[in-house]
Amino acid sequence: MPTSTPARISSVLFACTHNSIRSPMAEGLLKMLYGKSIYVDSAGVREGDTDPFVTAVMAELGVDMSRHHCKTFDQLQDDSFDLVISLSPEAQHKAVEMTRTMACDVEFWHTFDPSLVEGNRETRLDAYRQVRDTILKRLKDRFPPG
């Protein structure tokens, strides 16, 4: 059950390179933690495709990612956020550029890209789980229940 909204933060954008792994994980996890009490979206610098490993490891926590559609910064319906959290260096540059004229905080959470891990299915899923769990811990630290 979602808890109360973190103080002062009513909208968060997560950004990564393709909006296919790290930023959708972060979006799904923050929605899991806070439900609709906080507006959450995600975007990528370039177009990507939803990664099936993301769908699998998020389902383990009860988060349905089957309807996630990757989008770029240019495809965002709303670009007014209290906070942008970028998860890749390329996304950080884009976030700083996008928010240059906005009253918006930008944070950089350098996050490993699990798609770089090679091996069998279980080895790769473990890499995705580690990234998911790292993001979840950071979210809980950054947005403690109020």
C-alpha positions, 0 to 999 in steps of 0.5 A: 500500500502506497505511503504519503507523498515525500515533502515538496516533491509532487512530480519526478522524471527518471531518465536514461539512455533508451528508456528501456531498462533503468528509467522504467524500473525507477518509474515502476518502483516509485509508483509501487512505493507512492501510487498516484500520490506523486506524478512519475514518468520516464524518458530516454535520450534515444528511442528504445524497445522495452526490455523483456528482462525488465518485465520479468524482474519487476513482475517478481515484485508485483510491478506490471511493466507490460504496458510500458512504452519507451519514449524520448524526452521529445515525446513527453506529454509534460515537461514540468517536473520538481525533480529529474533523476538521470541514471546514465551520463548521456541522460544527465547531459540531456536533463541539464539541458532540458531544465536550464530554464526551469525551476527543477532539481536534477540529480545524477544516480550513475546506474549500471546498465545490466544489458552489458552482462553476458551469460545464460538467462539466469546470469542476466536476470541476476544482473537486472535484479541487482540494478532493480534492488539498487534503484529500490534502495536509493528510492527508499533513501531519497523518498522516505515515507512521510 
